[in-house]
Amino acid sequence: MGYAKGRAKRRDILDQATALFGEAGYRGTSLREIAARCDISHPGLLHHFPTKESLLLAVLELRDEVDQERITAGNPRGAAVLRRLVDLVALNASRRGIVELFTVLSAEATAADHPAHSFFVDRYRALVRGLETAYAEALCAGDLRPGWTRRRRLVSWSR
């Protein structure tokens, strides 16, 4: 029971941190504010997340895990992956808080000293690789319009 209770508290902390980071940004939110929203002490919060940076990374990782599961469930390939990405974009249009959080944090993280800088660099590299794979699979399957080539798409990405 104790482990389940701890996991539930950890998830509550992540949910509240997501909301506060979305409202005030990473730099504008304190761990004490998050702890107060979770109805726990500051040391209680630190038991679950020893630093603000570790909490931020957990928030970002959770968001990506949930979204990644939406895209990869059932192991789709090619055009099916691209359709799921479009569906995720449509879903995000209704999830203002998480989109605001992600937008604020990705902008803040352009600074090399931001604790999420490496997360976003790695994330976007992986996203580009995933898109390249999905487009290549869709091209091989004949799911793209005639005349579309991988080289043409990659050249347009680099501009």
Residue pairs with C-beta under 8 A, 6 or more apart in sequence:
6 48
9 38
9 40
9 48
10 48
12 38
13 34
13 38
13 40
13 45
13 48
13 49
13 55
14 55
14 58
14 59
14 62
16 34
16 37
16 38
17 29
17 34
17 55
17 56
17 58
17 59
18 59
18 62
18 63
18 97
18 98
18 101
19 37
19 97
20 29
20 33
20 34
20 37
21 29
21 56
21 59
21 101
21 104
21 105
22 97
22 98
22 100
22 101
22 104
23 29
25 104
25 105
25 108
26 52
26 56
26 104
26 105
26 108
26 114
26 115
26 116
27 108
31 42
31 45
31 46
31 49
31 52
31 55
32 42
34 45
34 55
35 41
35 42
35 44
35 45
38 45
45 55
49 55
49 58
52 115
53 115
53 116
56 105
56 115
56 116
57 115
57 116
57 119
59 101
60 102
60 105
60 116
60 119
61 119
63 98
63 101
63 102
64 123
67 88
70 84
70 87
70 88
70 91
71 81
71 84
71 85
71 88
72 81
76 84
77 134
77 137
77 141
78 134
78 135
78 137
78 138
78 140
78 141
78 143
79 134
79 137
79 138
79 141
79 143
79 144
81 130
81 134
81 137
82 131
82 134
82 135
82 138
85 131
85 134
92 98
92 99
93 99
105 116
105 120
106 120
108 114
108 116
109 115
109 116
109 117
109 119
109 120
110 117
110 120
111 117
128 157
132 150
132 154
135 144
135 150
135 153
136 150
138 144
139 148
139 149
139 150
